[in-house]
Amino acid sequence: MSALDVYNKSIVFDGLNICNWSRDIFEGWHKGGITGVSATVGLWENFRDSIFNVVAFNKLFEEHSDLILQIRTTEDIRRAKREGKTGVLLSWQNTSGIEDRIDFLQIFRDLGVLKMQLTYNTQNYSGAGYLELKDSGLTGFGREVVDEMGRVGIVCDLSHVGPQTSADVIEYAKVPPCFSHVLPAGMKDHKRNKSDELLRACGARGGMIGLSQFGPFMQHGNDSTIDHYIEAVDYIIDLAGEDNVGLGTDASEGHARPSAYLEWCNHDKGYARELTPFGHAKVVKPLGPLSERAAIADAMARAGWSDAKIVKILGENWMRYLKQVWGN
């Protein structure tokens, strides 16, 4: 069986996209054979604006039901595969949407927001992001948030979370957290990348690690290729285990760079100090357009991967992990 045949038969799940949501994106997923996607619908928003974002995506589900369906269980992902659609997992990259109310987690869980990053870049009620001036760790309130996320079945993502807060969550959480879109600091020393120790600890807990393709954070920077991406996947597999690693490409198609949206993303709370230059600086993502995602299968084959390994990394590992968190 060719690598493309393996790809076409597999569940392909991407642990993080932050695109400019439109039919063009959904058609790209379809052409690229992408079965499921964790779609960012929250970053700095408060409760009210987070509700508006859910309402907006619900309209997209209605208007583009020939291409997308909402993910509430892992069976929805398998149904998307059977129906030739892409399942969409509504996700946040911050917990600002619950403000200071732990019971709001259940509300958003019921609305289908089943994955939340604990913090985004800086401090919030629960802990510190990786760009906070001092990472003082998981707060007491944060412990309650993590407990409630585990109870109701919301994935706890630590991708943009600071190292001490991340370590605290990995040790404390009853339900294993994930790094949905990261790269290894062992290949490139950057604050956004995760240390060998954190990656190893996440894997040891049965957590999940999705590999980002953010060029500036890769070993060869914006000159990185799809084969360099596969090298990074293998690096993390050596640390965390073949069953705990998958895709988390951080695709941002439809957003120009520079753009008002990406500038908002890269300023504290969306308007305060500039946190990174990536609202306007050059960023190459070596996996190419969403519509050409199947090219990753050939790169996996070039690296000597077995069919079984390809299937796991493409999506079955995410399926195992999500079922563990959601219970279905």
Beta strands, then each sheet from edge to edge (+ up, - down):
strand 1: 13-17
strand 2: 36-40
strand 3: 68-70
strand 4: 86-92
strand 5: 113-117
strand 6: 155-157
strand 7: 178-182
strand 8: 208-211
strand 9: 245-247
sheet 1: 1+ 2+ 4+ 3+
sheet 2: 1+ 2+ 4+ 5+ 6+
sheet 3: 7+ 8+ 9+
end
